[in-house]
Each structure stands twice: as structure tokens, then as C-alpha cells.
Amino acid sequence: MTLRIGMVINPTSGKNTGGRIGTEAATLLRARSHEIVDLSGMDADSAKGRAREALAQGRIDRLVVSGGDGMVHLGLNLCAQTDVPLGIIAAGTGNDIARELGLPVRNAIEAVERIERGTARRVDLARSVIGDGSTIWFGGVLAAGFDAVVNERANGWRWPKGQMRYTLAILRELPVFRAIPYVLTLDGERIETEAMLVAVGNGPAYGGGMKVVPGAKFDDGLLDVLVLSRISTPEFLRVFPKVFSGAHVDHPAVTIHRAHRVHLEATGIVGYADGERFAPLPLSCEVVPGALTVLT
């Protein structure tokens, strides 16, 4: 069966790996007689506009994104609550969502197999209505603590590029960071606390393999909310590296809640989801079971 496949390729993700692998996958799909509709744009907004138009006009059977978690974030926001499945060519730096879904990473041939013949799997998404009334979604993890503060600082710099910028932002933030006062409302239950980290997970990992909420599942109809309460900076430095294995959850200052609806309040914090700038707090999100069809 010939498919009409809309493709959005991020040429710069993964140190230009996204462009190379995405182009290779498009060539393979064309060789198999599928129609490729190039929806890439000069930037994310133009690509989003072109893809949204193609979806609205019914011109594509599948939407495929090539890049990292940021491209997956773009794709899931386009395909949420539609009948068009999302195909993922994981070619970025982190690739957390793809990896946790069991998809191949930086492999065009295996990615094409999933796009062409993969199982259509329904997964949950988290939905948020922000201040301007628009609806945005995330599929992985919403960061709203120290990690979000570091992202906000790093994204304010033009130099250096890549991972070094985030490493320097961590070094700049650590000496001045203090526990943040939060109000969390989880399925109507109000919790007031001071915390170093607050993360809301529809999936388990972010940041290139950090299993911040290791028990989170893409299809359980719940959001996992991690709270790392106030601890000293030296203790925080001991706990934080354990997030790569998920062992941080055994620390007595860590609590994980599960809820359908989450409301976060804190002053001066901008949340980041799927590695992208999401929205400033306060914000609310709720899980929507089966909101996305993804090819796995």
C-alpha cells in the first residue's frame, strides 16, 4: 500500500544527525514507492504551520518527525487527538521518548520499518491549557525545579553552544540555588512544600537518559509527580547523579505521587517539557489516555 507520508526534519539536531538520517529515511521510503510530502520549514513555527495545514486538508496518512525530543514534542502536538499516527526517526541528542517507547535510535533502516509496518500504539499525553487559552501537550517529562531553572538560564545565553552551555549553567546556578516554595494540587489534594526538584512524568526519562520518574508509563492513565524536598547543596550534589539509574527515588527526601490532574504553583519558574520551553507556573495539566497514536 502506498502511503502519503508528511515529513518534518530538523537538520541541526544531534549535531546535524537529524538531517542526515532523516534524508536517508526519506530516500528509503521513496524507493518503496511511498509519497513523501516535505513539511520542513525555516524554523519550528513554519514547519508546524505547514504540517497543521496538511493534516487539516487530509493530505497525509502519517506524520513523521526526524530529530530529538523537541521534534517529537512538535509532532505529538500536531497529532494529538487525531487519527493520524506519528512516526519517529530518533536522531537527536537525548531521544528519551523514542528510547522509552522501544524505538531504534540513529538508525534510518529500522526507523523506516516502524514507519511502514509498525504497530499503531495508543499512548497517553499530558494536556495543559496555558494563559492565552491555547492547548499544549507533552509526552515525556515536565521539569519545574532546578532543572527548569538551569534550562532557562542556559537558553538566555548565545554562547557556548551544545551541552557545554548547560554544564556552565549548572555551575552558575548551584551556588545560588535555594529550595523553591511550591503549592501542588494533585487530584484536588493541596500540598505546600519547599523543593529542589518537581517533575511531572507521563513517561519516565528526560535529559538524555535521566530516569527521573522511573515508574511512569505511557499508557497507565496517570501522571507521576516527583518532589525532591529541601536538602543541602552538598546532599543535592550526591543525590542528583543517581537520577540516571533511578536510584534517587530511594532517598528519604524524594516523594512520588500519582494523579490524573496536577496543578503547580511557584514564583518565577518556567516549566520545560520534552526539553522545550513549555509555560510559566502556575500551570495545570491532566493526563488524556490514548491521546496519541505512535508507530512502534
C-alpha positions in Angstrom: 0.0 0.0 0.0 1.4 3.4 -1.0 1.4 5.8 1.9 1.4 9.6 1.8 3.9 10.5 4.5 4.4 14.0 5.7 8.0 14.5 7.0 9.4 17.2 9.2 13.2 17.0 9.5 15.3 19.0 11.9 18.7 19.3 10.1 20.6 20.5 13.1 19.5 18.1 15.9 22.1 15.7 17.2 25.0 17.7 15.6 23.3 17.5 12.2 22.5 13.8 12.6 18.8 14.6 12.3 19.2 15.9 8.8 21.4 13.1 7.6 19.3 10.3 9.0 16.0 11.9 8.1 17.1 12.4 4.5 18.3 8.8 4.3 14.9 7.6 5.7 13.0 9.7 3.1 15.1 8.2 0.3 14.3 4.7 1.5 10.6 5.4 1.8 10.5 6.9 -1.7 12.3 3.8 -3.0 9.5 1.7 -1.6 7.0 3.8 -3.7 5.6 5.9 -0.8 4.8 9.6 -1.5 6.9 12.0 0.7 5.4 15.4 1.5 8.2 17.6 2.8 6.8 19.8 5.6 10.1 21.1 6.9 10.3 24.8 7.3 12.9 27.5 8.1 12.0 27.1 11.8 9.8 25.1 14.1 6.8 27.5 13.7 6.8 27.4 9.9 7.1 23.6 9.9 4.3 23.4 12.4 2.1 25.6 10.2 2.8 23.6 7.1 2.1 20.3 8.9 -1.0 21.6 10.5 -2.4 22.6 7.1 -1.5 19.2 5.6 -3.3 17.4 8.4 -6.4 19.7 8.2 -6.6 19.0 4.4 -6.2 15.3 4.9 -3.2 15.2 2.6 -1.1 12.8 4.6 -1.6 9.3 6.1 1.2 9.6 8.6 3.3 12.3 10.1 7.0 11.6 10.6 9.5 13.7 12.5 13.2 13.3 12.4 15.3 14.8 15.3 15.3 14.7 19.1 12.7 15.1 21.8 12.0 18.6 20.6 10.8 17.2 17.2 8.7 14.5 19.0 7.2 17.3 21.0 6.3 19.2 17.8 4.9 16.0 16.3 2.7 14.9 19.2 1.2 18.4 19.5 0.2 18.1 15.8 -1.2 14.6 16.0 -2.8 14.7 19.5 -6.4 13.5 19.3 -6.3 12.9 15.6 -6.5 9.7 13.6 -3.0 10.4 12.0 -0.3 8.2 13.6 3.1 9.7 14.4 6.3 8.1 13.2 9.6 9.0 14.9 13.1 8.9 13.5 15.1 9.3 16.6 18.2 11.3 15.6 18.7 13.9 18.3 20.9 14.1 21.4 18.6 12.8 24.1 15.9 10.8 22.3 14.3 9.9 25.6 10.7 9.5 24.4 11.8 7.3 21.5 14.1 5.2 23.6 11.5 4.6 26.3 9.0 3.6 23.6 11.5 0.9 22.4 12.2 2.7 19.1 15.5 2.5 17.3 17.9 5.4 17.7 20.0 6.9 14.9 19.1 4.0 12.5 17.3 5.0 9.4 16.6 1.5 8.1 15.0 0.3 11.3 13.1 3.6 11.7 11.6 3.1 8.2 10.5 -0.4 9.1 8.5 1.1 12.0 7.0 3.8 9.8 6.0 1.4 7.1 4.9 -1.6 9.0 5.0 -0.7 12.7 2.2 -1.3 15.2 -0.1 1.6 15.8 0.2 2.0 19.6 -2.1 4.3 21.6 -0.3 6.2 24.3 -1.3 8.9 26.9 -0.4 12.5 26.7 -0.5 15.3 29.2 -2.6 18.3 28.2 -2.3 21.9 29.5 -4.3 25.0 28.8 -2.0 28.0 29.2 -2.6 31.6 29.9 -3.5 32.7 26.3 -6.2 29.9 26.2 -4.2 27.7 23.8 -3.8 23.9 24.5 -0.3 22.4 24.5 0.7 18.8 25.1 3.7 16.9 26.4 4.6 13.2 26.1 7.6 12.8 28.4 8.5 14.8 31.5 7.7 18.4 32.6 10.6 19.8 34.6 9.7 22.6 37.1 12.6 22.8 39.6 16.3 23.1 39.5 16.4 21.5 36.1 14.0 24.1 34.7 15.9 27.0 36.2 19.1 25.7 34.6 17.4 25.4 31.2 16.1 28.9 31.5 19.5 30.3 32.4 21.2 28.4 29.6 18.7 29.4 26.9 19.4 33.0 27.8 23.0 32.6 26.5 24.0 32.6 22.9 27.4 31.1 23.7 28.7 28.4 24.1 26.7 26.0 22.0 25.6 22.5 22.8 26.0 20.6 26.1 28.7 22.9 27.4 26.2 25.7 27.7 24.1 23.6 30.1 27.1 22.4 32.0 28.1 26.0 32.6 24.6 26.9 33.6 24.6 24.2 36.2 27.9 25.5 37.6 26.5 29.1 37.7 23.2 28.1 39.3 24.3 25.7 42.0 26.0 28.2 44.3 22.9 30.5 44.4 20.1 27.9 44.1 17.7 27.5 47.1 14.7 25.3 47.6 11.6 26.7 45.9 8.3 27.2 47.7 5.6 25.3 45.8 1.9 24.6 46.1 0.9 21.4 44.4 -2.7 20.3 43.9 -3.0 16.7 42.9 -6.5 15.5 42.1 -7.8 18.1 44.4 -5.4 17.5 47.3 -3.3 20.6 48.2 0.3 20.2 49.2 2.6 23.0 50.3 6.3 22.3 50.3 9.8 23.6 49.5 11.6 21.5 47.0 14.7 21.3 44.9 13.1 19.3 42.1 9.5 18.9 40.9 8.9 16.8 37.8 5.7 15.6 36.2 6.1 12.5 34.2 3.9 10.9 31.5 7.0 9.0 30.6 9.9 8.1 32.8 13.0 9.9 31.4 14.4 13.2 30.3 17.8 14.9 29.7 19.4 12.0 27.8 18.6 9.1 30.0 17.8 10.6 33.4 15.1 8.3 34.8 13.6 11.0 36.9 10.2 9.2 37.4 11.3 5.6 36.6 7.8 4.1 37.4 6.0 6.3 34.9 4.3 4.5 32.0 3.0 5.9 28.7 -0.3 4.0 28.9 -1.4 3.8 32.6 -3.7 6.8 32.6 -1.7 8.6 35.3 1.0 11.2 35.8 3.9 10.6 38.1 4.9 13.6 40.2 8.3 13.6 41.8 9.1 16.0 44.6 12.6 16.3 46.0 12.2 18.2 49.2 14.7 20.8 50.6 18.2 19.4 51.2 21.6 21.0 51.4 23.6 21.7 48.3 26.2 19.0 49.1 23.5 16.5 49.6 21.8 17.6 46.4 25.1 17.0 44.5 25.1 13.5 46.0 21.5 12.7 45.0 21.2 14.3 41.6 23.6 12.0 39.7 21.6 9.0 40.8 18.8 10.1 38.5 20.5 8.3 35.6 19.8 5.0 37.2 16.5 5.9 39.0 18.2 5.2 42.4 17.4 8.7 43.6 13.8 7.6 44.4 15.2 5.7 47.5 16.3 9.0 49.1 14.1 9.9 52.1 13.6 13.5 50.7 12.1 12.1 47.5 8.3 11.5 47.2 6.4 10.3 44.2 2.7 10.9 43.8 0.4 9.7 41.1 -2.5 11.7 39.8 -4.8 12.4 36.9 -4.7 16.2 37.3 -1.8 18.3 38.5 -1.6 22.0 39.3 1.7 23.6 40.1 2.3 27.0 41.7 5.6 28.7 42.2 7.0 32.2 41.7 9.5 32.9 38.8 9.6 29.3 37.4 9.2 28.4 33.8 8.4 24.8 33.1 10.2 22.8 30.4 8.6 19.7 28.8 10.1 17.3 26.4 13.2 19.5 26.6 11.3 22.5 25.2 10.2 25.7 27.0 6.6 25.0 27.9 4.9 27.6 30.1 5.5 29.6 33.3 4.0 28.5 36.5 1.3 28.4 37.7 0.1 25.8 35.3 -2.2 22.8 35.2 -2.0 19.6 33.3 -4.1 16.5 33.0 -3.5 13.1 31.5 -5.5 12.2 28.4 -5.5 8.4 28.0 -4.8 7.2 24.4 -4.5 10.7 23.0 -1.7 9.8 20.5 -1.2 7.0 18.1 2.5 6.3 17.6 4.1 3.8 15.3 6.2 1.3 17.3 
